[in-house]
Amino acid sequence: MRILLRDIRLKADASDSDACVFAKRQLNTHFSSQCVTAVYVYRKSVDARHINNITSVFSVCAELDCESVNEDVLKRLNATVLEDGGLDILYGEKKAEHRPLIVGFGPAGMFCALVLAENGYRPIVLERGGNIAERNKSVISFREKGILNTESNVQFGAGGAGTFSDGKLVTRINDKKCRYVIETYHKHGAPDSILTNAKPHIGTDNLGKIVSSIEKTIIDKGGEIHYNTRFEGYTKSKVGIRVETNKGEFVCSSLVLATGHSARDTYKKLADIGLEMISKPFSVGVRVEQLQEEINNSVYGKYASVLGNAEYNFSFRKGERAVYTFCMCPGGQVVEAASEEETVVVNGMSNYLRDGRNSNAALVVSVLPEDCGSGLFDGMNFQRHLEKKAFIMGGSNYGAPIQTVGDYLSGEVKNKPDRIKPTYMNGERNRLCDLNGLFPQYVNSFLKEGIIRFEKKIKGYAPVDAIMTGVETRTSSPIRIVRNDMLFSPTDSDVFPCGEGAGYAGGITSASVDGIRVALRIMERYRPF
């Protein structure tokens, strides 16, 4: 059996070996050396809440040659029994006439397909964007030449929007499937560090290879992936679900909708079909860029050179509205994330080493459905309105509107980037603007509140020359495709809304877990092929 010794606090620069030595000393007071067969670090983090008392915090796993451990011993060790990270699989008895079909190959669709393929269900995946090689060409062409491919870009294609991100695997959900997700990414080539870091990240430079490896496994196990194949709708018939695409028709018994949060045309097609959907809150704002070195020094003090790559996570709520940081990318860049013509959308990404000069994160304000109107698509139209406005403000050439923090707070446009250089489109396409004119008053009010409050928490987060780049609108979907506790649509029991685009996840790990949940539910209904 395995037990987990938690909350082992050591000096900031302590190593994994130091943590294991400490754990062994604790274990030796309760177990013989023959009983303890292995000891290794399971998770580690840095507690930097107090700069004068920074500690490294470890959880250490001990493998024991025994069937049980006394509860009192566990309590004295501050330990828990570690459950297996595998999936609880039940196979149904019903025969499916057709293979399951998944729309979208982002994290949710990818893990849904992988679990189904590994268990003999031979899934079919439709992805409107290209494979990794095609996506890379499209993204580079947009970044360097301003030529946007609306079907294959930062949002659409193999791996979804997560492929061009920091590859953060942090999540707030408490589900043992999270460990399965992390171990799967590691199995397919992610760095060893994701197995132990409390805030694991893969890096943009690694994600493409990992997605390609998962793709190969799905195909080797009998699945199919059809790229450049856009979902156009579906109808029910006696032979099954007829799925219409720009490449022809597919027939399936179970339809998984893992479309991602940017497939706006798909939402409209589903509404026309009559699938139940509702509007939901989302957030909009900017990317704030600062110097990574200043953040490291502010967070880690004298340990900055040892610990490096400091992160931050801030939030402030007043009533029903909040301002918060999101998707923080140490040593990263602001990435061009538009998927519609004549719009500007920004996101953040960083490579595994996070060795860029700047750090950045979204600074966003929550938008409630009633802020936008009463219609289902009013939130989506509000996003699009901001994106088109940003396009015009940025010069109508996919350049982004930028402004220094100091100018934004004072309502002026006079200071060009100097010490801190913008990274959007390699810093070559940006235009000084007054971002106060981009947003509604309530968004500006909360953004300014956040800037002032968060700079007090970490010096260097928002100095007067920090760069704000607009507009960040794709933090989450403004629409939820309704499903019940059995994970299928109340409108159609053969349709399974899934992942971020359906409104049930908020990041790579939670979307991957949701894809697994849907796969398991389909497997409970049908027997494998």
MARPA-604476 format. One record per residue (C-alpha): x, y, z. Coordinates in steps of 0.2 Angstrom, whole numbers, plus 5000, padded with zeros to 4 digits. Layout:
<recs>
XYZ ...
</recs>
This chain:
<recs>
500050005000 500550184998 500350325011 500650515008 501650615021 500950795019 501550965023 503350935026 504051115027 505951135024 507051285020 506651375003 508151294994 507851115000 508050974988 506950814985 508250714993 508150825009 506250795009 506450605007 507750605021 506650695033 505150575028 506250425031 506650485049 504850505053 504350335045 505750245055 504850285071 503350185066 503950055053 505449935051 506649975037 506049815028 504249875028 504650035019 505049985001 505150154993 505050344997 504950484984 504250654982 502450654976 502150844976 503151004980 502751184981 503451354988 502551445002 503051624998 501651715008 502951785020 504551845011 505551835027 505051655030 504951565013 504851375014 504751235002 503251115006 503350935001 502150785001 503150625001 502450454996 503050295005 502750124998 502450005012 502449815012 500949795023 499049785020 498449925032 499150055044 498450105061 497450265060 498450335075 500050315066 499350405051 498850545062 500550565070 501350555053 500150685046 499850555032 498450485022 498250325012 498550364994 497250294982 497650224965 497550354951 496650244939 494950254931 493450164938 492750084922 491050004920 490649924903 488749924897 487849784889 486949874876 487649864858 487950024849 487550024831 488850154827 490450224834 490450374846 490850534837 491750684846 491650864839 493250954844 495050894848 495451014862 495850934879 494050884882 493850794866 495650724866 495450644882 493650584879 494350504862 495850434871 494950344885 493650274872 495050214860 496050134874 494450034879 493949974862 492650104857 493550164841 492950344842 492850464827 493450644830 493050794819 494150944821 493851104811 495751154812 497251074806 498550954813 500051014823 501151054808 499751144799 499251244814 501051294817 501151364799 499551454801 500051534818 501751584812 500951664796 499751764807 501051824819 502351874806 501251924791 499551964798 498751834788 497351754798 496651574794 494951574802 494851384803 496651344809 497351464822 497751484841 495951434845 495551294832 496651134828 497450994836 497451014855 496351164855 496751334862 497851244876 499151194863 499651384862 499751414880 500851394895 500151214897 499651244915 498951094923 498351184939 496551154943 495351184958 494351034955 494650884967 494550734957 495750584956 495550594937 496750744938 498150624942 497650514928 497750674916 499450724923 500150544921 499450534904 500350694898 501950624906 501750464897 501650554881 503150664883 502850794896 504250844908 504550744924 504250894934 502350894931 502250734942 502850824957 502551014955 501051084964 500851204949 501351094935 501651164918 502151084901 502651234890 502051284873 503651204865 503151034872 501351034869 501351004851 502350844852 501250784866 499650814857 500350724841 500850574853 499150564860 498450574842 499450424837 498850324852 497050354847 497350304829 498350154834 496950094845 495650104831 495050284832 494950414818 495350594818 494750704803 495650874803 494951024793 493250954795 491951074802 490351024811 488851094802 487451014812 486550844815 484850764813 484150604821 483550464810 483150274812 484950234808 485750344821 486350524822 486750594805 488150724808 488450854794 490150924790 490951024776 491750854771 490150754771 489050654783 489550544797 488350424807 488550394826 487650324841 488350454853 488850634849 490050724861 490050914859 491850964864 491851114853 492951244863 492351414869 492751504852 491651404840 490251534839 489551474823 489251304831 488251374845 487051454833 486851294823 486551194839 485251334844 484351314827 484251124830 483451154847 484751104859 484451184876 485751314880 485851464893 486951614894 488251624908 489451744916 491151764908 492551894909 493452024899 495052134901 496852144895 498552064897 499752154908 501552134905 502952164918 504752114920 504951934926 506551984936 505552114946 504151984950 505451854955 506251974967 504652034975 504051864978 505551764982 506751894989 508551824992 507951654985 507451734968 509051664959 508651494966 506751474964 506451594949 504951594938 503851664952 501951664949 500551774956 498651754957 497551904963 495751934965 494552064972 492652054973 491352184976 489552124976 489252004962 490752074951 492652034953 494252084945 495651944945 497151884937 497051734926 498251624916 499951694922 501351654911 503151684919 504451724906 503051714892 502351824879 500651894874 499951784859 498851834845 497251734847 495951794835 494851674826 493751794816 494151914803 494452094808 494552054827 495952064840 496051944854 497551914866 498051764876 499651714885 500951574882 502651524888 503951394884 504451264897 505951354903 504951514905 506551614901 505751764892 506151944899 504351974902 502951894912 501151924909 499351874915 497651924910 496852054921 494952024919 493252084926 491751974927 490352014915 488551954920 487251894908 486152044912 487652164908 487452114890 485552094887 484251954889 484651854873 485651694872 486951764861 487051934869 488651894879 489451824863 489051974853 489752084867 491351994866 491352014847 491052194849 492552224860 493652124848 493152224833 493352384842 495152324847 495452284829 495052464824 495952544839 497552434835 497652504817 496452384807 497952274803 497752144817 498952254828 498452264846 497952424856 499152454870 499452574884 500552594899 499752574916 500152744921 499352824906 497752714908 497552764926 497752954921 496752944905 498253004895 499152934879 500852994880 502152864886 502852744873 503452574879 505352584884 505952484899 504552354896 504352304878 502652224872 502752054865 501152034855 501551994837 503451994842 503152174847 503052234829 501152264828 500452374842 499752554843 499652674858 497852694862 496752754877 496052584883 494752674893 493852704877 493852514874 492852454889 491152504897 491352604913 491152464925 492552364917 493752514918 493252544936 493652364941 495252354931 495952514939 495452444956 496352284953 497952374946 498052484962 497652344974 498752204966 500252314964 500252344983 500352154985 501852124974 502952274969 503252264950 501552194946 500952354939 502252494938 501752644928 502752574913 501952404913 501052364897 499252334895 498752244879 496952224873 495852134872 495651974882 493851904879 494051714878 494351674897 492751554896 491251524886 489751654888 488551504884 488251344893 487551194883 486351114896 486650934902 485950834917 486850734930 487050594918 488050714907 486850714892 485750844885 483950844892 483450884874 484350734867 484950584878 486250534864 487150704864 488450744877 488950924880 490750924886 492251034891 492551224891 491451264876 489951184884 490251274900 490851134911 492751164913 494051304914 495751254909 496751104902 496550984917 494751014921 494251004902 495250844901 494350774916 492750824909 493150724893 493550574903 491950584913 490950584897 491950444890 491550344905 489750384904 489650324886 490550164891 489250134905 487950134892 488750024878 489849874877 491549894867 491649854849 
</recs>
